[in-house]
């Protein structure tokens, strides 16, 4: 698995349409709230032209792409943090995701009711964000209550934990998401321990009608996302769903007829990689496989992505770049030109690296 994203939003904003378009699955849709009664999950391979080119040159059959999982939860409403709608159940479903895709309705339709009877993207976003803040506040207050006595007795770790929790609570009480803060390593441990939703990066996705992609709704959401420092993407959900239903060989031709360079899935994946600061590297010692890691990951930790033994017994990494392989045309010539490098524990894996890890356990 590469990474996963939770798709959130109010009811009837097109979340399941977007989910179907991205995954090619068939999640239930209806023009009434809470037609989704359990989280929809779909895993799709990340399209990667480099992978097929590497496979051709290295003569590797059946290359394995990295993957992205989408989790589509029921529409959240005011009071979701206290269980309104199906709130609590679905908030738990997204606590372990890497990022959130916040789907926002930016289209008019007499056939699809709006849960608040009026389309207002910024107000819609703020309703959801308030519920996410309240959900995290509830989690943190319970956690603080459990360790308060230990902290009061002088336990150092408990005191530090309470200090971090208090800082987070103070921030959340102002209605601000935690994701605008810079986190220390200890704060990251707290975030992971309690699955704090508001600490996750957010991509705001404007779901539009294909005939009206730059309306006032889109402009207001664009401004909001810029002010919050979040990624932003415009996607015509119904159109993308139609494209996803076509045979694979017909999709690109249809996109070209529409004057669209890339499908919504590819554009969203590009945005998600940027949002999460991810890169892709490759291994080809046996099967050719793509891997997703955080920018700045050192070689042993990248090896640990494959297997913990690789990290524990890391000796060195033999590395050459995708560009060097394409320019040389073969791995043999890569070596002849001196592009194959032997790197140690301090080496930071780069975008497009092709790596063989040597280890001993």
BAMAR-199958 format. One line per 4 residues: their letters; for each residue x, y, z of N, C-alpha, C. Coordinates in steps of 0.05 Angstrom, whole numbers. Layout:
# residues N
a) X/Y/Z/X/Y/Z/X/Y/Z; ...
//
This chain:
# residues 361
xxxx) 17/-24/0/0/0/0/17/25/0; 11/44/-17/25/69/-17/15/88/4; -9/98/2/-21/116/22/-51/116/19; -65/129/38/-94/129/36/-105/156/43
xxxx) -129/162/32/-142/188/35/-171/183/43; -181/198/62/-209/197/69/-224/218/55; -247/211/43/-263/231/28/-286/239/47; -287/265/54/-306/275/73/-322/298/60
xxxx) -344/306/73/-360/328/64/-388/326/75; -404/346/70/-433/345/77/-447/324/60; -471/315/68/-487/298/50/-493/312/24; -496/296/3/-505/306/-24/-486/326/-37
xxxx) -460/324/-31/-441/341/-45/-427/327/-68; -432/301/-71/-421/285/-93/-397/268/-84; -395/262/-58/-372/246/-49/-372/218/-62; -394/205/-62/-395/178/-74/-391/178/-104
xxxx) -400/200/-117/-395/203/-146/-365/205/-150; -352/222/-134/-323/225/-136/-309/198/-131; -318/185/-110/-306/159/-102/-308/139/-126; -332/138/-138/-336/120/-161/-318/127/-184
xxxx) -315/153/-189/-298/162/-211/-269/155/-206; -260/158/-182/-232/153/-175/-225/123/-175; -244/107/-166/-238/79/-161/-249/60/-183; -269/70/-198/-282/53/-218/-301/33/-205
xxxx) -307/38/-179/-326/20/-165/-354/32/-167; -373/21/-152/-401/29/-156/-414/33/-128; -404/53/-114/-416/60/-88/-444/71/-92; -462/65/-74/-489/74/-76/-491/105/-75
xxxx) -508/116/-92/-513/145/-92/-543/150/-92; -551/172/-79/-579/180/-79/-580/209/-71; -602/223/-78/-604/251/-72/-617/257/-45; -611/239/-26/-620/244/2/-597/239/21
xxxx) -596/251/44/-574/247/62/-571/218/73; -547/210/78/-540/185/92/-548/160/75; -546/163/49/-550/138/33/-526/120/36; -503/131/43/-479/115/50/-482/106/79
xxxx) -484/80/84/-489/70/111/-464/58/123; -444/52/106/-418/44/116/-396/55/97; -372/58/107/-351/70/91/-346/53/66; -344/66/43/-336/53/19/-305/54/16
xxxx) -293/32/10/-264/31/7/-256/20/-20; -237/34/-33/-227/25/-59/-197/31/-61; -183/11/-72/-154/14/-76/-148/14/-106; -133/34/-115/-127/37/-143/-97/40/-147
xxxx) -86/29/-169/-57/33/-174/-52/61/-183; -29/72/-175/-22/99/-183/-10/98/-211; -23/111/-231/-12/111/-258/17/122/-258; 35/108/-272/63/115/-271/76/107/-297
xxxx) 80/127/-315/93/121/-341/121/112/-338; 135/122/-317/163/114/-314/165/84/-308; 146/73/-293/147/45/-286/148/27/-311; 131/33/-330/130/17/-355/156/20/-371
xxxx) 167/44/-371/192/48/-386/216/33/-372; 216/34/-346/237/19/-331/234/-11/-337; 209/-21/-336/203/-49/-341/213/-58/-369; 209/-41/-389/217/-47/-416/248/-49/-418
xxxx) 262/-30/-406/291/-30/-407/303/-53/-391; 293/-57/-367/304/-78/-350/292/-106/-355; 274/-106/-375/261/-131/-383/247/-145/-359; 231/-129/-345/216/-139/-322/186/-141/-330
xxxx) 174/-164/-326/146/-167/-332/130/-162/-307; 105/-153/-311/86/-148/-289/97/-129/-268; 106/-105/-275/115/-86/-255/92/-79/-235; 99/-74/-211/80/-70/-190/79/-40/-182
xxxx) 57/-26/-188/55/2/-181/50/6/-152; 56/30/-142/47/37/-115/17/42/-116; 4/42/-94/-26/43/-93/-36/65/-75; -60/74/-80/-73/93/-63/-101/83/-56
xxxx) -108/85/-30/-134/76/-21/-152/100/-15; -176/99/-25/-196/120/-20/-217/108/-1; -224/124/20/-244/115/39/-266/137/39; -289/130/29/-312/148/26/-331/144/49
xxxx) -333/164/67/-350/161/90/-376/176/86; -396/169/102/-422/182/100/-419/212/105; -437/227/93/-437/256/97/-439/264/126; -422/282/134/-422/292/162/-440/316/164
xxxx) -453/319/186/-471/342/191/-465/355/217; -477/378/222/-474/391/248/-482/372/270; -465/368/290/-470/349/311/-458/322/307; -443/319/284/-430/293/278/-412/284/300
xxxx) -397/303/312/-378/295/333/-392/283/358; -419/288/360/-434/277/382/-452/255/373; -448/246/348/-463/223/338/-486/229/320; -491/255/314/-513/262/295/-507/250/268
xxxx) -528/243/254/-525/229/229/-513/202/235; -490/196/223/-475/172/231/-446/180/238; -445/204/250/-419/218/254/-397/202/267; -401/193/292/-379/181/307/-367/157/292
xxxx) -384/140/281/-374/116/268/-355/124/245; -363/144/229/-348/151/206/-323/168/212; -324/183/234/-301/197/242/-279/177/249; -286/155/262/-266/134/268/-254/122/243
xxxx) -270/120/222/-260/108/197/-237/125/184; -236/151/190/-216/167/177/-193/175/195; -193/165/220/-171/172/239/-144/162/230; -143/140/215/-118/128/208/-109/135/179
xxxx) -124/153/166/-116/160/139/-93/180/139; -79/181/116/-56/200/113/-65/228/108; -88/231/94/-97/258/86/-127/257/83; -139/281/81/-168/284/77/-173/298/50
xxxx) -192/287/35/-202/301/12/-229/311/19; -231/337/22/-256/350/31/-272/358/6; -292/342/0/-308/347/-24/-330/368/-18; -330/389/-35/-348/412/-30/-365/416/-55
xxxx) -391/419/-51/-409/423/-73/-407/451/-84; -401/453/-110/-399/479/-124/-415/479/-149; -439/467/-148/-457/466/-171/-486/470/-162; -502/481/-179/-531/483/-174/-545/459/-187
xxxx) -565/449/-173/-582/427/-185/-608/426/-170; -630/427/-185/-656/425/-173/-662/396/-166; -647/377/-176/-652/349/-171/-638/338/-146; -618/353/-137/-602/343/-114/-605/363/-91
xxxx) -618/355/-70/-623/373/-47/-597/379/-32; -595/404/-22/-573/411/-5/-582/409/24; -566/397/41/-574/391/68/-581/416/84; -569/439/76/-575/464/90/-592/483/73
xxxx) -603/472/51/-622/487/34/-609/510/18; -583/513/21/-569/535/7/-540/527/2; -531/532/-23/-503/525/-29/-485/548/-21; -467/542/-3/-448/562/8/-423/547/15
xxxx) -404/544/-4/-380/527/0/-365/533/26; -360/558/32/-344/565/55/-359/557/81; -385/563/82/-401/555/105/-401/524/108; -404/510/85/-404/481/86/-378/470/97
xxxx) -356/482/88/-329/473/98/-327/478/128; -336/501/137/-333/509/165/-350/491/183; -373/482/174/-390/463/189/-374/438/194; -362/427/173/-347/402/176/-322/406/194
xxxx) -308/428/189/-284/433/205/-290/436/235; -313/449/241/-321/452/269/-325/424/281; -339/406/267/-344/380/277/-318/364/281; -299/367/263/-273/354/266/-258/364/290
xxxx) -259/390/295/-247/402/318/-259/391/344; -286/390/344/-300/380/368/-294/351/373; -291/336/352/-285/307/355/-257/304/367; -237/319/358/-210/318/369/-209/328/398
xxxx) -225/349/404/-226/359/431/-236/338/450; -257/323/442/-268/302/458/-247/280/464; -232/272/443/-212/252/446/-190/261/465; -181/286/462/-159/297/478/-167/301/507
xxxx) -191/310/511/-200/315/539/-202/288/554; -211/267/541/-211/241/554/-183/231/560; -165/236/541/-137/227/545/-124/242/568; -129/268/570/-118/284/592/-128/275/619
xxxx) -154/268/620/-166/259/645/-152/233/654; -145/216/636/-133/190/643/-105/193/654; -90/213/644/-62/215/653/-57/238/673; -78/253/680/-75/276/697/-62/269/724
xxxx) -71/247/737/-60/240/763/-31/232/761; -24/218/740/4/210/735/22/235/732; 12/254/716/27/279/712/30/294/738; 9/295/754/9/310/779/29/297/799
xxxx) 33/271/796/52/257/815/81/262/807; 85/276/785/113/283/777/124/267/754; 109/248/743/119/232/720/125/251/697; 151/250/688/160/269/668/146/265/641
xxxx) 144/240/632/131/235/606/102/244/606; 88/238/628/60/245/631/57/276/631; 75/290/644/74/319/645/77/331/617; 97/320/602/101/330/575/77/325/558
xxxx) 65/301/561/41/294/546/18/313/552; 14/319/577/-8/337/585/-3/365/573; 22/374/574/29/400/562/22/402/533; 29/380/518/23/379/489/-7/379/485
xxxx) -21/362/501/-51/361/498/-63/388/504; -54/402/525/-65/428/531/-60/448/509; -36/447/496/-31/465/474/-50/459/451; -54/434/444/-72/426/423/-101/435/429
xxxx) -109/431/454/-137/438/461/-141/468/460; -121/484/468/-123/513/466/-127/522/437; -112/509/420/-114/516/391/-141/508/380; -150/483/386/-176/473/376/-199/489/387
xxxx) -197/498/411/-219/514/423/-224/540/408; -204/549/393/-208/573/376/-220/566/349; -227/541/345/-239/532/320/-219/529/297; -193/525/304/-172/523/284/-163/494/282
xxxx) -159/485/257/-149/458/253/-120/456/262; -112/434/272/-84/430/281/-64/430/257; -74/425/233/-55/422/211/-41/448/202; -48/470/215/-33/495/208/-9/499/226
xxxx) -6/480/246/17/482/264/41/466/253; 65/474/263/89/457/259/92/439/282; 97/413/277/97/393/299/126/384/306; 131/381/332/156/368/341/152/338/338
xxxx) 173/323/342/171/294/340/153/283/363; 155/295/386/137/286/409/108/292/403; 103/315/391/75/322/384/65/303/362; 82/295/344/73/276/323/65/249/336
xxxx) 79/241/357/73/216/370/45/218/383; 38/241/394/12/245/406/-10/244/384; -4/257/362/-23/258/339/-29/230/330; -8/213/327/-11/186/317/-25/168/338
xxxx) -18/172/363/-30/156/384/-60/159/385; -70/184/382/-98/189/385/-113/192/358; -98/190/336/-111/192/310/-125/219/306; -111/241/312/-124/267/311/-129/275/282
xxxx) -155/279/276/-164/283/249/-155/311/239; -156/331/256/-150/358/247/-121/363/242; -104/344/249/-75/347/243/-68/337/215; -88/325/201/-82/314/175/-83/336/154
xxxx) -66/335/133/-68/354/112/-94/351/96; -104/373/86/-130/372/72/-128/383/44; -140/368/26/-144/378/-2/-173/385/-6; -179/410/-12/-206/418/-17/-213/413/-47
xxxx) -233/397/-51/-241/389/-78/-268/401/-85; -267/419/-105/-292/432/-114/-305/414/-134; -328/403/-127/-344/386/-146/-362/404/-162; -357/405/-188/-370/424/-206/-386/410/-228
xxxx) -403/425/-240/-416/416/-265/-396/422/-288; -393/404/-307/-373/407/-328/-378/432/-345; -402/442/-345/-408/466/-361/-404/492/-346; -397/490/-320/-394/514/-304/-372/510/-283
xxxx) -347/511/-292/-325/503/-275/-311/527/-261; -320/551/-266/-307/574/-253/-328/594/-242; -348/583/-228/-370/600/-218/-362/613/-192; -380/628/-180/-374/642/-155/-369/623/-132
xxxx) -382/599/-133/-377/580/-112/-347/571/-112; -337/566/-136/-309/557/-139/-290/579/-130; -296/604/-138/-279/626/-130/-277/629/-100; -300/627/-86/-300/630/-57/-284/607/-44
xxxx) -287/583/-54/-272/560/-43/-242/562/-49; -236/573/-73/-208/577/-80/-194/596/-60; -208/618/-55/-197/638/-36/-194/626/-8; -214/610/0/-212/598/27/-189/579/29
xxxx) -185/562/9/-163/543/10/-136/557/10; -133/579/-5/-108/594/-5/-102/605/22; -122/616/35/-119/628/62/-112/607/83; -121/583/79/-116/561/98/-90/546/91
xxxx) -78/553/68/-53/539/60/-57/511/51; -81/504/42/-87/477/33/-86/474/3; -83/449/-6/-85/443/-34/-114/446/-44; -117/452/-70/-144/457/-81/-145/444/-108
xxxx) -168/432/-115/-171/419/-141/-200/422/-149; -204/427/-175/-231/428/-187/-235/402/-202; -258/390/-198/-263/364/-212/-293/362/-218; -300/355/-242/-328/351/-250/-335/322/-245
xxxx) -347/317/-222/-351/290/-213/-366/272/-232; -389/282/-243/-405/265/-261/-390/259/-286; -375/278/-297/-359/273/-321/-338/253/-316; -324/256/-293/-302/237/-286/-314/209/-282
xxxx) -338/207/-271/-350/181/-268/-356/168/-295; -366/184/-314/-371/174/-341/-345/163/-353; -323/178/-350/-297/170/-361/-288/144/-349; -292/141/-323/-282/117/-309/-298/92/-318
xxxx) -321/96/-329/-337/73/-338/-330/64/-366; -313/79/-380/-305/72/-407/-283/50/-406; -280/34/-427/-257/15/-428/-231/31/-427; -211/20/-415/-186/34/-411/-175/46/-437
xxxx) -177/31/-459/-165/40/-484/-180/63/-497; -205/68/-488/-220/90/-499/-219/116/-482; -208/114/-458/-209/137/-440/-192/161/-450; -167/155/-459/-150/177/-467/-161/191/-492
xxxx) -172/175/-510/-184/187/-534/-207/205/-527; -224/197/-508/-247/213/-499/-237/239/-486; -216/236/-469/-205/260/-456/-195/280/-477; -182/270/-498/-171/287/-519/-194/301/-534
xxxx) -216/287/-539/-239/299/-552/-251/322/-535; -249/319/-509/-259/340/-491/-239/362/-486; -215/358/-496/-194/378/-491/-182/377/-463; -184/353/-451/-173/350/-424/-147/334/-425
xxxx) -126/345/-413/-100/332/-414/-98/307/-396; -108/309/-372/-106/287/-353/-132/282/-339; -137/257/-332/-161/249/-317/-161/262/-289; -184/262/-277/-186/273/-250/-170/256/-230
xxxx) -168/230/-234/-152/213/-217/-123/221/-217; -112/225/-241/-84/232/-243/-79/260/-231; -97/279/-236/-93/306/-225/-95/305/-194; -114/288/-184/-117/287/-155/-92/273/-143
xxxx) -81/253/-156/-57/239/-145/-34/259/-144; -30/275/-166/-9/295/-166/-13/314/-142; -37/323/-137/-43/341/-115/-38/328/-88; -45/302/-86/-41/288/-61/-12/284/-55
xxxx) 4/278/-75/33/275/-71/45/302/-62; 36/324/-74/46/350/-65/37/356/-37; 12/350/-31/1/355/-5/16/340/17; 23/315/12/35/298/32/66/299/30
xxxx) 76/313/10/105/315/6/117/287/2; 105/273/-17/113/245/-23/130/245/-49; 147/224/-51/161/218/-76/158/188/-82; 167/181/-106/166/152/-114/194/143/-120
xxxx) 202/120/-109/226/107/-118/220/78/-126; 240/64/-137/235/37/-149/256/17/-139; 247/-8/-137/266/-30/-132/262/-50/-155; 284/-64/-162/282/-83/-185/300/-107/-181
xxxx) 308/-112/-156/326/-135/-150/313/-161/-159; 287/-163/-154/271/-186/-163/249/-175/-181; 225/-171/-169/204/-157/-184/209/-127/-185; 200/-114/-206/201/-85/-208/177/-74/-193
xxxx) 183/-56/-174/161/-46/-157/166/-16/-151; 144/-1/-151/145/28/-143/137/30/-113; 150/49/-99/145/53/-71/141/83/-66; 123/89/-47/117/117/-40/129/123/-12
xxxx) 145/144/-11/157/152/15/156/182/17; 161/192/41/162/220/47/188/232/36; 187/256/25/211/270/17/230/272/41; 256/267/36/275/269/58/280/243/73
xxxx) 268/221/64/272/195/77/299/183/71; 313/175/92/340/163/88/337/134/78; 359/124/67/358/98/54/349/75/73; 359/74/98/350/52/115/320/52/120
xxxx) 309/76/124/280/79/129/264/72/104; 275/79/81/262/72/55/262/42/52; 284/29/60/286/0/59/265/-13/78; 261/0/101/241/-10/120/213/-9/110
xxxx) 208/7/89/182/8/76/176/-19/63; 197/-33/54/194/-59/41/192/-81/62; 211/-80/81/210/-100/103/227/-90/126; 218/-95/150/233/-85/173/261/-97/175
xxxx) 265/-121/165/292/-134/164/311/-117/147; 301/-105/125/318/-89/108/329/-65/123; 312/-53/140/322/-30/155/340/-39/178; 332/-60/192/348/-69/215/376/-78/207
xxxx) 378/-91/184/404/-102/176/417/-87/153; 408/-62/149/418/-45/126/448/-44/125; 460/-50/102/489/-47/98/494/-23/79; 482/-24/56/485/-2/37/463/-4/16
xxxx) 461/17/-1/442/18/-23/457/23/-49; 452/7/-69/463/11/-96/442/26/-111; 449/50/-121/429/69/-132/437/79/-159; 418/81/-178/421/98/-201/394/111/-207
xxxx) 394/132/-223/369/147/-226/354/138/-251; 328/144/-251/311/138/-275/323/153/-299; 330/178/-296/340/193/-319/366/181/-330; 383/171/-313/408/158/-322/401/132/-338
xxxx) 381/118/-328/373/93/-342/362/99/-370; 345/120/-372/333/127/-397/354/137/-417; 373/153/-407/394/163/-424/413/141/-433; 418/122/-415/437/101/-422/425/78/-439
xxxx) 399/73/-433/385/52/-449/388/24/-438; 406/20/-418/409/-6/-406/423/-4/-379; 419/-23/-362/432/-22/-336/462/-26/-339; 470/-42/-359/498/-47/-364/513/-21/-371
xxxx) 501/-4/-387/513/21/-395/513/41/-372; 492/40/-355/491/56/-331/516/50/-314; 523/25/-311/546/17/-295/572/26/-309; 573/22/-336/597/30/-351/603/59/-348
xxxx) 582/76/-348/586/105/-346/591/114/-318; 590/96/-299/595/103/-271/572/116/-257; 547/112/-267/524/124/-255/513/107/-231; 522/82/-229/513/65/-206/530/73/-182
xxxx) 516/81/-161/530/91/-137/525/73/-113; 544/71/-95/541/57/-70/537/77/-48; 513/77/-35/506/97/-16/502/85/12; 509/100/33/507/90/60/482/99/74
xxxx) 482/97/101/459/102/118/449/131/116; 466/149/109/458/178/109/446/186/83; 446/168/63/436/176/37/406/181/37; 398/204/26/369/211/24/359/202/-3
xxxx) 339/185/-3/327/175/-28/315/198/-44; 320/198/-70/309/220/-87/288/209/-106; 271/228/-115/250/222/-134/262/207/-158; 250/183/-164/259/169/-188/283/151/-184
xxxx) 294/149/-160/316/131/-155/308/102/-160; 327/86/-171/323/57/-173/343/45/-155; 334/30/-135/351/22/-113/351/-8/-108; 375/-18/-102/378/-45/-92/390/-43/-64
xxxx) 375/-53/-44/384/-53/-16/400/-78/-9; 423/-74/3/439/-96/13/437/-96/44; 431/-119/55/426/-120/84/435/-147/95; 438/-149/121/446/-174/134/433/-174/161
x) 418/-195/167/405/-198/193/411/-226/204
//
